[in-house]
Amino acid sequence: MRLIDVSHNGNNIAEHVLAVLEEFGLTEKVVFVTLDNASANTSAMNILSPQISGYVGTLFLHQRCACHIINLIVKSGLKRISAYLESFRSAISFSNSSNQCIAAYKTYCIAVNELPKKFDLDMDVRWNSTYIMLKHVIPHKQSFSVFIQTHYPRELGEPMLLTESHWYIAEHILTFLELFYDSTCALSVVYDPTSPLILHNIIEIAAHLNKYENDAILRSVVVPMKDKFLKYWRDIPILYSIAFIMDPRAKVRGFSKALVVLSNLTGTDYSSYLTEVRAQLSSMFNKYDEKFGAVRMQRPSQPVSSGKKKTAWGKIFGDDGAGSISAGSSSFESAFSLTGRIIEERRRRLAPETVEMLSYIKDWEAGDARAQHSMEDKELEAAFDEMYLDGQNV
């Protein structure tokens, strides 16, 4: 990790990444680079590609973070219901606006025999935070509604901030967003390969969007989400397909069935794509055999895994059957998460060298204990869970 203390444009990002790769002697050992979808990152990869593609070429070199794509899909839809979400944000902001408001809500909760809970806002830069915000406030609908109705200032004739309609729509949104939250979690693990799972999640998301396409409440939300989904995933990245095929539970037979399912969901013809994947898989094996064939023959056989439950393959195999490359950047980002570890109330400004040192120490310690976060949102959700208005958390 190196601080980019200049403009984050493509040239500067490429220069800093290349410097780190050269420092550790890795320029000829790069298989892929996973980045989010910022245009500066695309520009950086265009500059870097000729300099770091000597290992296996450029086929897999630039991978777009799958979790970031899911986040973009969700955000494109949430814009359509921002008015409802803003009402909840305003209510939560008001409840935390002063010590008097916090004390008043705590007093009311105690009076109705409910554990006082503090709620926090979602954050634009934190994935799934809108889902987590709603997940934690909805169970307290009764007490929170009464408090807001009786304490939130309103002009004469002005409607209530949170109505039954707001809560009904929020519950509907929460149910809808759950699958996207689960997919982000599944693709953000640290100790297991995730690329073989991405095609499963693409199919699940496509089916989920189709299911809600004619929903009276979410129809306007789903339309831009489907557009964003097709923008990024109508053309399936070759890496995801080859990783899926290399899963011994899938192979080419399972991949062919997966393409049929996805074709029915998106209306896309993947017949030529299957031929392309077969050709690229053969080319990749030849490169592997050329580099490591002799070593491969000397390796002991690996134990057979029990595998995933058959039900997880239902959409692909129906009833007749059933690459350790990350599909997302979030598992890498969690290594550098500074939440609660480096930046705190007593230490708000640290030199870049100190932040770098502490980040390495944090990840080494967590790695030794196999305790690295599966995803940073777990930290966020734990923080939401612990926000009670009694004891140490007042």
KEKE-3310 file (N, C-alpha, C; in steps of 0.2 Angstrom, whole numbers, plus 5000, padded with zeros to 4 digits):
npx = (5004:5003:5003:4994:4998:4994:4985:4971:4972:4973:4986:4994:4989:4993:5007:5010:5006:5014:5026:5026:5024:5036:5045:5043:5046:5037:5032:5032:5023:5010:4993:4980:4971:4961:4949:4938:4925:4929:4933:4946:4953:4951:4958:4971:4974:4975:4987:4995:4994:5003:5015:5014:5009:5016:5015:5003:4997:4984:4971:4964:4968:4962:4950:4934:4927:4916:4907:4907:4900:4888:4884:4883:4872:4862:4861:4857:4844:4839:4839:4827:4818:4821:4815:4807:4817:4824:4815:4816:4830:4830:4822:4830:4841:4836:4833:4845:4850:4852:4857:4846:4835:4840:4839:4826:4820:4826:4820:4806:4807:4810:4799:4789:4794:4805:4820:4831:4837:4849:4850:4858:4864:4863:4877:4884:4896:4898:4895:4879:4874:4862:4852:4856:4853:4839:4836:4839:4831:4817:4812:4809:4798:4786:4789:4798:4791:4780:4788:4794:4782:4777:4788:4795:4797:4783:4775:4759:4747:4756:4761:4764:4781:4785:4774:4762:4762:4776:4782:4778:4782:4796:4798:4795:4806:4817:4815:4817:4830:4838:4843:4854:4862:4866:4873:4883:4890:4893:4902:4913:4922:4937:4945:4942:4940:4931:4928:4922:4909:4903:4895:4884:4878:4875:4865:4856:4853:4848:4836:4830:4828:4819:4808:4803:4800:4787:4781:4771:4775:4789:4792:4797:4809:4816:4818:4829:4839:4839:4844:4857:4862:4863:4871:4884:4885:4878:4887:4897:4911:4926:4934:4925:4918:4927:4932:4920:4918:4929:4926:4924:4911:4903:4909:4910:4898:4889:4891:4886:4872:4870:4872:4860:4850:4853:4852:4838:4833:4838:4837:4847:4858:4869:4876:4888:4896:4899:4907:4918:4923:4926:4937:4946:4948:4955:4967:4972:4975:4985:4995:4997:5001:5013:5021:5020:5019:5029:5030:5017:5015:5022:5015:5005:4990:4974:4963:4946:4933:4918:4909:4896:4879:4867:4856:4860:4863:4852:4845:4853:4856:4844:4835:4844:4857:4870:4949:4956:4953:4949:4933:4930:4935:4933:4938:4951:4951:4947:4958:4965:4956:4953:4944:4940:4953:4964:4962:4954:4945:4955:4966:4967:4974:4987:5003:5007:5016:5015:5001:5002:5011:5004:4993:4998:5002:4990:4984:4993:4992:4978:4978:4987:4978:4968:4957:4953:4942:4927:4920:4920:4907:4902:4908:4902:4889:4889:4893:4881:4872:4876:4873:4865:4855:4860:4870:4887:4885:4878)
npy = (4994:5011:5028:5038:5053:5063:5069:5058:5052:5042:5040:5043:5033:5022:5023:5022:5009:5002:5004:4998:4985:4983:4985:4973:4964:4958:4961:4952:4942:4944:4940:4945:4960:4967:4979:4993:5002:5015:5027:5032:5021:5012:5019:5018:5004:5003:5009:5001:4988:4984:4983:4973:4961:4950:4937:4929:4935:4946:4942:4940:4951:4964:4965:4969:4974:4963:4965:4978:4981:4976:4984:4996:4993:4992:5005:5012:5009:5013:5027:5030:5029:5038:5048:5042:5035:5046:5051:5042:5044:5058:5056:5048:5056:5067:5060:5058:5071:5079:5079:5080:5074:5061:5057:5058:5049:5037:5037:5036:5023:5015:5017:5010:4997:4993:4989:5002:5009:5015:5022:5023:5032:5027:5026:5033:5028:5016:4999:4991:4998:5005:4994:4989:4999:5000:4987:4987:4997:4995:4984:4991:4999:5003:5010:5019:5026:5032:5041:5049:5055:5062:5071:5076:5092:5100:5110:5118:5108:5101:5085:5069:5064:5050:5038:5025:5021:5024:5014:5002:5002:5003:4990:4982:4986:4981:4967:4965:4970:4961:4949:4955:4960:4947:4942:4950:4948:4934:4935:4941:4935:4930:4918:4909:4904:4915:4917:4906:4907:4918:4917:4909:4919:4929:4923:4922:4935:4940:4932:4937:4950:4949:4943:4954:4963:4967:4971:4981:4991:4992:4992:5004:5004:4993:4994:5003:4996:4984:4988:4993:4981:4973:4981:4978:4964:4957:4953:4941:4940:4932:4926:4923:4913:4902:4900:4895:4883:4876:4872:4857:4852:4857:4859:4858:4854:4858:4872:4874:4872:4882:4894:4892:4894:4907:4914:4912:4921:4933:4935:4934:4928:4915:4906:4907:4912:4902:4893:4902:4902:4889:4888:4898:4892:4880:4886:4893:4881:4876:4886:4884:4871:4872:4880:4874:4860:4850:4851:4849:4835:4830:4832:4828:4819:4828:4829:4824:4836:4838:4847:4859:4860:4851:4858:4871:4871:4870:4878:4877:4863:4857:4843:4833:4832:4835:4888:4899:4913:4930:4937:4949:4965:4968:4959:4961:4974:4974:4970:4982:4989:5002:5003:5006:5002:5009:5023:5033:5041:5047:5048:5055:5060:5053:5049:5045:5034:5028:5024:5014:5005:5001:4995:4984:4977:4974:4966:4955:4950:4946:4937:4927:4922:4918:4926:4937:4949:4943:4952:4970:4975:4968:4972:4985:4981:4975:4986:4994:4985:4986:4998:5003:5013:5013:5009:5008:5013:5024)
npz = (5000:4995:4998:4987:4984:4975:4962:4958:4945:4929:4925:4937:4946:4939:4939:4953:4956:4948:4953:4965:4962:4955:4965:4973:4964:4955:4943:4932:4936:4937:4936:4936:4939:4951:4951:4955:4946:4942:4930:4930:4935:4924:4914:4920:4919:4906:4903:4911:4906:4895:4902:4912:4908:4904:4910:4908:4898:4892:4894:4907:4914:4918:4929:4934:4949:4956:4967:4968:4956:4959:4969:4961:4953:4963:4968:4957:4957:4969:4968:4963:4973:4982:4990:4999:5007:5011:5021:5031:5034:5038:5050:5058:5059:5066:5078:5083:5085:5096:5113:5121:5113:5111:5125:5127:5118:5123:5136:5133:5127:5138:5145:5138:5140:5131:5124:5123:5108:5097:5081:5066:5051:5034:5022:5008:5003:5008:5005:5005:5016:5016:5016:5028:5037:5036:5040:5054:5059:5056:5064:5076:5073:5080:5092:5087:5077:5085:5093:5084:5078:5089:5093:5082:5074:5065:5053:5053:5046:5039:5033:5042:5046:5045:5039:5038:5026:5022:5030:5026:5012:5015:5022:5011:5002:5010:5010:4996:4994:5001:4994:4986:4996:5002:4991:4990:5002:5000:4989:4995:5003:5012:5013:5004:4987:4975:4962:4955:4960:4955:4943:4947:4956:4947:4940:4950:4953:4941:4940:4951:4948:4937:4943:4951:4942:4938:4949:4959:4967:4966:4952:4945:4951:4947:4933:4930:4936:4930:4918:4921:4926:4914:4907:4912:4914:4904:4894:4898:4909:4904:4913:4924:4918:4915:4928:4933:4926:4930:4942:4949:4951:4941:4927:4909:4905:4915:4914:4901:4903:4913:4905:4896:4906:4909:4897:4895:4905:4902:4888:4879:4867:4869:4862:4853:4862:4871:4862:4861:4874:4876:4867:4873:4886:4882:4876:4888:4896:4888:4890:4904:4904:4897:4906:4918:4917:4920:4934:4938:4936:4946:4958:4972:4973:4976:4990:4989:4989:4999:4994:4988:4994:4985:4982:4979:4966:4959:4949:4939:4936:4938:4942:4940:4943:4950:4953:4961:4962:4966:4964:4967:4974:4987:4997:4997:5000:5013:5020:5022:5029:5040:5051:5067:5071:5068:5065:5077:5090:5098:5089:5076:5065:5056:5050:5033:5033:5045:5045:5035:5041:5052:5046:5039:5050:5057:5047:5047:5060:5060:5049:5054:5064:5056:5056:5048:5041:5033:5026:5025:5028:5038:5049:5049:5051:5064:5071:5070:5077:5090:5095:5107:5119:5132:5146:5141:5128:5127)
capx = (5000:5007:4999:4994:4997:4993:4978:4970:4971:4975:4994:4997:4988:4998:5014:5011:5005:5020:5032:5025:5025:5043:5049:5043:5048:5030:5029:5031:5019:5003:4988:4974:4971:4953:4947:4931:4923:4930:4936:4953:4956:4952:4964:4977:4975:4977:4994:4999:4994:5009:5020:5013:5005:5020:5014:4998:4993:4979:4964:4961:4972:4958:4944:4930:4925:4909:4903:4906:4895:4881:4882:4880:4865:4857:4861:4853:4837:4837:4838:4820:4814:4825:4810:4805:4823:4825:4811:4820:4836:4828:4820:4836:4846:4833:4833:4852:4852:4854:4857:4839:4832:4842:4837:4818:4818:4827:4815:4800:4808:4810:4792:4785:4797:4808:4827:4833:4841:4851:4850:4863:4862:4867:4883:4885:4902:4898:4890:4874:4872:4854:4849:4857:4849:4832:4835:4839:4825:4811:4810:4807:4793:4781:4792:4801:4785:4777:4793:4795:4776:4776:4793:4798:4793:4780:4771:4752:4745:4761:4760:4769:4787:4784:4768:4761:4765:4783:4785:4776:4787:4803:4798:4796:4812:4821:4815:4820:4838:4841:4847:4860:4866:4868:4877:4889:4893:4896:4908:4918:4925:4944:4949:4939:4939:4925:4926:4917:4902:4900:4890:4878:4875:4873:4859:4851:4851:4844:4830:4827:4825:4813:4803:4800:4799:4780:4779:4767:4779:4796:4793:4801:4816:4819:4820:4836:4843:4840:4848:4864:4864:4864:4877:4890:4885:4876:4893:4900:4919:4929:4937:4920:4916:4932:4932:4914:4920:4935:4923:4922:4904:4900:4912:4907:4891:4885:4892:4881:4866:4870:4871:4853:4846:4854:4849:4831:4832:4841:4835:4854:4860:4876:4879:4894:4900:4901:4913:4924:4925:4930:4944:4950:4950:4960:4973:4974:4978:4991:5000:4998:5005:5020:5025:5020:5018:5033:5028:5010:5015:5025:5011:5001:4982:4971:4957:4940:4929:4911:4905:4891:4873:4864:4850:4863:4864:4845:4843:4857:4856:4837:4835:4848:4865:4875:4953:4956:4954:4943:4928:4928:4941:4932:4942:4958:4950:4946:4965:4967:4951:4955:4939:4941:4960:4970:4959:4949:4944:4961:4971:4963:4979:4993:5008:5006:5020:5012:4995:5005:5014:4998:4989:5002:5002:4983:4982:4997:4989:4972:4980:4989:4973:4963:4952:4952:4935:4924:4919:4920:4901:4901:4910:4897:4883:4891:4892:4874:4869:4879:4871:4860:4856:4861:4877:4893:4884:4874)
capy = (5000:5017:5034:5042:5060:5068:5068:5051:5050:5035:5040:5043:5027:5017:5024:5020:5002:4999:5005:4993:4978:4982:4984:4967:4959:4955:4963:4946:4937:4946:4936:4949:4966:4968:4986:4996:5004:5021:5028:5032:5014:5009:5022:5016:4998:5004:5011:4996:4982:4982:4982:4968:4956:4945:4931:4925:4939:4951:4939:4941:4956:4969:4962:4974:4971:4961:4968:4985:4981:4975:4991:5001:4991:4994:5012:5015:5008:5017:5034:5031:5029:5042:5052:5038:5034:5053:5052:5039:5048:5064:5054:5046:5062:5070:5057:5059:5078:5082:5074:5080:5070:5054:5055:5058:5042:5032:5037:5033:5015:5012:5017:5004:4991:4991:4991:5008:5007:5021:5021:5027:5033:5024:5030:5032:5025:5009:4995:4988:5002:5006:4988:4988:5004:4998:4981:4989:5002:4992:4980:4996:5003:5005:5015:5025:5030:5036:5046:5054:5059:5067:5075:5080:5098:5100:5115:5116:5105:5097:5078:5066:5062:5043:5036:5018:5020:5023:5008:4997:5002:5001:4983:4979:4987:4977:4961:4966:4971:4955:4945:4959:4959:4940:4941:4954:4944:4928:4936:4945:4931:4931:4912:4904:4907:4917:4917:4900:4908:4924:4915:4908:4925:4933:4920:4923:4942:4941:4930:4941:4956:4947:4942:4960:4968:4969:4973:4988:4996:4992:4992:5009:5003:4987:4995:5005:4991:4979:4991:4992:4974:4971:4985:4975:4957:4954:4950:4938:4940:4925:4923:4920:4907:4897:4898:4891:4877:4872:4869:4850:4851:4861:4857:4861:4852:4863:4879:4875:4873:4889:4898:4891:4897:4915:4916:4913:4926:4940:4936:4934:4921:4914:4900:4909:4913:4895:4891:4906:4900:4882:4890:4901:4887:4876:4891:4893:4875:4875:4890:4881:4865:4874:4883:4870:4853:4845:4851:4846:4828:4827:4834:4822:4820:4832:4826:4826:4840:4836:4851:4863:4857:4850:4863:4877:4870:4868:4882:4875:4856:4854:4837:4827:4831:4841:4894:4903:4920:4933:4940:4956:4968:4969:4955:4964:4981:4972:4970:4989:4993:5005:5004:5004:4999:5014:5030:5033:5048:5050:5048:5057:5061:5049:5050:5039:5028:5025:5020:5008:5000:4998:4991:4978:4973:4972:4960:4949:4947:4943:4932:4921:4919:4917:4930:4943:4950:4941:4958:4976:4977:4964:4977:4990:4978:4974:4993:4995:4980:4987:5005:5004:5019:5012:5007:5011:5015:5030)
capz = (5000:4995:4998:4981:4987:4970:4958:4957:4938:4927:4925:4943:4949:4935:4941:4959:4956:4944:4958:4971:4958:4953:4972:4975:4959:4953:4936:4927:4939:4938:4932:4936:4944:4952:4953:4954:4940:4941:4924:4931:4935:4917:4911:4923:4917:4899:4904:4914:4903:4891:4906:4917:4904:4902:4913:4905:4893:4895:4894:4913:4917:4921:4932:4937:4955:4956:4972:4966:4951:4963:4972:4956:4951:4968:4969:4951:4958:4975:4966:4961:4979:4987:4994:5005:5011:5014:5026:5036:5036:5042:5056:5061:5060:5071:5084:5086:5084:5102:5119:5123:5109:5113:5131:5126:5115:5128:5141:5130:5126:5144:5148:5135:5141:5125:5125:5119:5102:5093:5074:5062:5044:5028:5020:5001:5002:5011:5002:5009:5022:5016:5018:5036:5041:5036:5044:5061:5061:5055:5070:5081:5070:5084:5096:5083:5074:5090:5095:5078:5077:5094:5094:5076:5072:5059:5052:5053:5040:5036:5034:5046:5042:5044:5039:5037:5019:5022:5033:5021:5007:5018:5022:5004:5000:5014:5007:4989:4994:5004:4990:4984:5002:5002:4985:4991:5007:4997:4985:4998:5008:5012:5013:4999:4980:4974:4955:4953:4963:4952:4938:4951:4958:4941:4938:4955:4953:4935:4941:4956:4945:4933:4948:4954:4936:4937:4956:4959:4971:4964:4945:4943:4954:4944:4926:4929:4939:4924:4913:4924:4926:4907:4905:4915:4914:4898:4891:4904:4908:4902:4920:4928:4915:4916:4935:4934:4923:4933:4948:4947:4951:4935:4921:4903:4905:4920:4911:4896:4906:4916:4899:4894:4911:4909:4891:4896:4910:4899:4881:4876:4864:4871:4858:4851:4868:4873:4858:4863:4881:4875:4864:4878:4891:4879:4876:4895:4898:4885:4893:4910:4903:4895:4911:4925:4916:4924:4941:4939:4936:4952:4963:4975:4972:4981:4993:4986:4993:4999:4989:4990:4994:4978:4981:4977:4959:4956:4943:4933:4934:4939:4947:4937:4945:4951:4952:4967:4960:4969:4959:4970:4977:4994:5001:4997:5004:5020:5023:5023:5033:5046:5055:5074:5073:5067:5066:5082:5092:5100:5084:5070:5059:5056:5045:5029:5034:5051:5043:5031:5046:5056:5041:5038:5057:5058:5043:5049:5066:5058:5045:5058:5068:5052:5058:5044:5040:5027:5022:5029:5030:5044:5054:5049:5054:5071:5074:5071:5082:5097:5096:5112:5122:5139:5147:5138:5122:5128)
cpx = (5004:5002:5000:4993:4996:4986:4977:4968:4974:4983:4997:4995:4992:5005:5015:5010:5011:5026:5032:5027:5033:5047:5049:5044:5042:5028:5028:5027:5012:4998:4982:4975:4963:4953:4940:4931:4925:4934:4944:4956:4956:4957:4971:4979:4977:4984:4998:4999:5000:5015:5020:5009:5009:5019:5009:4994:4988:4972:4960:4963:4967:4952:4940:4927:4917:4904:4902:4900:4888:4879:4880:4873:4860:4856:4857:4846:4835:4836:4830:4815:4817:4821:4808:4811:4825:4821:4814:4826:4835:4826:4825:4840:4843:4833:4840:4855:4854:4854:4849:4834:4834:4839:4829:4816:4820:4822:4808:4801:4807:4803:4788:4789:4801:4816:4829:4838:4843:4852:4855:4861:4866:4872:4884:4891:4903:4892:4885:4871:4865:4850:4850:4854:4842:4831:4835:4834:4818:4808:4807:4802:4789:4784:4795:4796:4782:4782:4793:4788:4775:4782:4796:4793:4790:4776:4764:4750:4750:4760:4766:4775:4787:4777:4768:4764:4772:4786:4783:4781:4794:4803:4799:4803:4817:4821:4818:4828:4841:4846:4854:4865:4870:4874:4884:4893:4897:4902:4913:4922:4933:4947:4947:4939:4932:4923:4921:4910:4899:4894:4883:4874:4872:4866:4854:4849:4846:4837:4826:4824:4819:4807:4799:4799:4792:4777:4776:4772:4786:4797:4798:4808:4819:4821:4827:4841:4845:4845:4856:4866:4867:4870:4884:4890:4881:4881:4897:4908:4921:4931:4931:4918:4921:4932:4926:4915:4925:4932:4921:4915:4900:4903:4909:4900:4887:4885:4887:4874:4865:4869:4863:4849:4847:4851:4841:4829:4833:4839:4842:4855:4868:4879:4886:4899:4903:4907:4919:4927:4929:4937:4948:4952:4956:4967:4976:4978:4985:4997:5002:5003:5013:5024:5026:5019:5022:5031:5022:5011:5018:5020:5006:4994:4979:4965:4951:4935:4921:4907:4900:4884:4870:4859:4853:4863:4857:4843:4847:4856:4848:4838:4840:4856:4867:4881:4953:4958:4948:4939:4927:4935:4939:4936:4949:4957:4950:4953:4967:4961:4954:4950:4940:4948:4965:4967:4954:4949:4951:4967:4967:4968:4985:4997:5006:5010:5018:5006:4997:5007:5008:4994:4992:5001:4995:4982:4987:4994:4983:4973:4982:4983:4967:4956:4950:4944:4933:4922:4918:4913:4899:4903:4905:4891:4884:4890:4885:4870:4871:4877:4865:4861:4856:4868:4882:4891:4879:4877)
cpy = (5006:5023:5037:5049:5065:5066:5060:5050:5044:5035:5039:5036:5021:5017:5021:5012:4999:4999:5000:4986:4977:4981:4977:4961:4955:4957:4957:4940:4939:4943:4941:4955:4967:4975:4988:4999:5011:5022:5029:5026:5011:5012:5019:5009:4998:5005:5005:4989:4980:4980:4976:4962:4950:4938:4926:4929:4944:4949:4941:4947:4961:4966:4968:4970:4969:4964:4975:4986:4980:4981:4996:4999:4993:5001:5015:5014:5013:5024:5035:5031:5033:5046:5048:5037:5041:5054:5048:5042:5054:5062:5052:5051:5066:5067:5057:5066:5081:5077:5074:5075:5062:5052:5054:5051:5037:5032:5034:5025:5012:5011:5012:4998:4988:4993:4997:5007:5014:5018:5025:5027:5028:5029:5028:5028:5018:5005:4992:4992:5004:5000:4987:4993:5002:4992:4982:4993:4999:4988:4985:5001:5006:5011:5021:5029:5035:5042:5051:5058:5064:5072:5079:5086:5098:5107:5113:5113:5101:5089:5075:5064:5055:5041:5028:5016:5019:5017:5002:4996:5000:4993:4979:4980:4982:4970:4960:4966:4965:4951:4949:4959:4952:4939:4944:4950:4938:4929:4940:4941:4931:4924:4907:4908:4909:4917:4912:4902:4914:4922:4913:4914:4929:4930:4922:4930:4943:4938:4934:4948:4955:4946:4949:4965:4971:4971:4980:4993:4997:4992:4998:5008:4998:4989:4998:5000:4985:4982:4991:4985:4971:4975:4981:4968:4954:4950:4947:4938:4933:4922:4920:4913:4901:4895:4893:4884:4872:4870:4862:4848:4853:4858:4860:4860:4857:4870:4879:4876:4880:4894:4898:4895:4905:4918:4917:4919:4933:4941:4936:4928:4920:4908:4901:4910:4907:4892:4895:4904:4893:4884:4893:4896:4882:4880:4891:4887:4874:4879:4887:4875:4867:4877:4878:4863:4849:4845:4848:4838:4825:4829:4828:4824:4824:4828:4828:4830:4837:4841:4855:4858:4857:4856:4870:4877:4869:4872:4880:4867:4853:4849:4832:4828:4837:4840:4899:4910:4924:4937:4947:4959:4969:4965:4958:4971:4980:4972:4977:4993:4996:5006:5002:5002:5004:5021:5029:5040:5051:5051:5049:5058:5057:5050:5044:5033:5024:5021:5014:5003:4997:4993:4984:4974:4970:4966:4954:4946:4943:4937:4926:4918:4917:4920:4937:4943:4947:4947:4964:4977:4973:4969:4982:4987:4977:4981:4995:4991:4983:4994:5005:5010:5018:5009:5011:5015:5022:5036)
cpz = (5000:4994:4991:4983:4981:4967:4957:4949:4936:4927:4932:4947:4945:4938:4948:4960:4953:4949:4963:4967:4957:4960:4974:4970:4956:4946:4931:4930:4940:4933:4931:4941:4945:4954:4952:4948:4938:4934:4925:4932:4928:4913:4914:4920:4909:4898:4906:4910:4899:4896:4911:4914:4902:4904:4909:4900:4896:4895:4901:4917:4921:4923:4936:4943:4955:4961:4971:4961:4954:4966:4967:4954:4957:4969:4963:4953:4964:4974:4965:4967:4984:4992:5000:5010:5014:5020:5032:5039:5040:5049:5060:5063:5066:5078:5087:5086:5090:5108:5122:5119:5110:5120:5131:5123:5120:5134:5139:5129:5133:5147:5144:5135:5135:5126:5121:5114:5099:5086:5071:5055:5039:5026:5012:4999:5005:5008:5007:5015:5022:5018:5026:5040:5042:5041:5051:5063:5061:5061:5076:5078:5075:5088:5093:5080:5079:5092:5090:5078:5083:5096:5088:5074:5065:5059:5052:5046:5036:5037:5039:5042:5040:5044:5038:5030:5018:5025:5029:5015:5009:5019:5016:5001:5003:5011:5000:4989:4997:5000:4987:4990:5003:4997:4987:4997:5004:4993:4988:5003:5007:5010:5008:4992:4979:4967:4953:4955:4959:4947:4942:4954:4953:4940:4943:4955:4947:4936:4946:4953:4940:4938:4950:4948:4936:4944:4956:4962:4968:4956:4943:4946:4949:4937:4926:4932:4934:4919:4915:4924:4919:4904:4906:4914:4908:4894:4897:4904:4908:4909:4923:4925:4916:4923:4936:4932:4927:4940:4946:4947:4945:4929:4915:4903:4909:4917:4905:4898:4909:4910:4897:4899:4910:4903:4892:4900:4906:4892:4877:4873:4865:4867:4856:4856:4871:4869:4860:4870:4880:4872:4869:4884:4888:4878:4883:4897:4895:4888:4900:4909:4901:4901:4917:4923:4920:4931:4942:4939:4942:4958:4966:4973:4978:4984:4990:4991:4993:4995:4992:4990:4987:4977:4978:4969:4955:4950:4937:4931:4935:4944:4945:4938:4948:4946:4958:4965:4962:4963:4961:4973:4985:4999:5002:5001:5011:5024:5025:5027:5039:5052:5062:5076:5072:5068:5071:5085:5095:5095:5077:5064:5061:5050:5040:5031:5040:5049:5039:5036:5050:5052:5040:5045:5058:5053:5044:5055:5064:5054:5049:5062:5063:5054:5054:5042:5033:5023:5027:5032:5037:5050:5055:5053:5062:5074:5075:5076:5089:5099:5101:5116:5130:5140:5144:5131:5122:5124)
residu = (MET:ARG:LEU:ILE:ASP:VAL:SER:HIS:ASN:GLY:ASN:ASN:ILE:ALA:GLU:HIS:VAL:LEU:ALA:VAL:LEU:GLU:GLU:PHE:GLY:LEU:THR:GLU:LYS:VAL:VAL:PHE:VAL:THR:LEU:ASP:ASN:ALA:SER:ALA:ASN:THR:SER:ALA:MET:ASN:ILE:LEU:SER:PRO:GLN:ILE:SER:GLY:TYR:VAL:GLY:THR:LEU:PHE:LEU:HIS:GLN:ARG:CYS:ALA:CYS:HIS:ILE:ILE:ASN:LEU:ILE:VAL:LYS:SER:GLY:LEU:LYS:ARG:ILE:SER:ALA:TYR:LEU:GLU:SER:PHE:ARG:SER:ALA:ILE:SER:PHE:SER:ASN:SER:SER:ASN:GLN:CYS:ILE:ALA:ALA:TYR:LYS:THR:TYR:CYS:ILE:ALA:VAL:ASN:GLU:LEU:PRO:LYS:LYS:PHE:ASP:LEU:ASP:MET:ASP:VAL:ARG:TRP:ASN:SER:THR:TYR:ILE:MET:LEU:LYS:HIS:VAL:ILE:PRO:HIS:LYS:GLN:SER:PHE:SER:VAL:PHE:ILE:GLN:THR:HIS:TYR:PRO:ARG:GLU:LEU:GLY:GLU:PRO:MET:LEU:LEU:THR:GLU:SER:HIS:TRP:TYR:ILE:ALA:GLU:HIS:ILE:LEU:THR:PHE:LEU:GLU:LEU:PHE:TYR:ASP:SER:THR:CYS:ALA:LEU:SER:VAL:VAL:TYR:ASP:PRO:THR:SER:PRO:LEU:ILE:LEU:HIS:ASN:ILE:ILE:GLU:ILE:ALA:ALA:HIS:LEU:ASN:LYS:TYR:GLU:ASN:ASP:ALA:ILE:LEU:ARG:SER:VAL:VAL:VAL:PRO:MET:LYS:ASP:LYS:PHE:LEU:LYS:TYR:TRP:ARG:ASP:ILE:PRO:ILE:LEU:TYR:SER:ILE:ALA:PHE:ILE:MET:ASP:PRO:ARG:ALA:LYS:VAL:ARG:GLY:PHE:SER:LYS:ALA:LEU:VAL:VAL:LEU:SER:ASN:LEU:THR:GLY:THR:ASP:TYR:SER:SER:TYR:LEU:THR:GLU:VAL:ARG:ALA:GLN:LEU:SER:SER:MET:PHE:ASN:LYS:TYR:ASP:GLU:LYS:PHE:GLY:ALA:VAL:ARG:MET:GLN:ARG:PRO:SER:GLN:PRO:VAL:SER:SER:GLY:LYS:LYS:LYS:THR:ALA:TRP:GLY:LYS:ILE:PHE:GLY:ASP:ASP:GLY:ALA:GLY:SER:ILE:SER:ALA:GLY:SER:SER:SER:PHE:GLU:SER:ALA:PHE:SER:LEU:THR:GLY:ARG:ILE:ILE:GLU:GLU:ARG:ARG:ARG:ARG:LEU:ALA:PRO:GLU:THR:VAL:GLU:MET:LEU:SER:TYR:ILE:LYS:ASP:TRP:GLU:ALA:GLY:ASP:ALA:ARG:ALA:GLN:HIS:SER:MET:GLU:ASP:LYS:GLU:LEU:GLU:ALA:ALA:PHE:ASP:GLU:MET:TYR:LEU:ASP:GLY:GLN:ASN:VAL)
# end
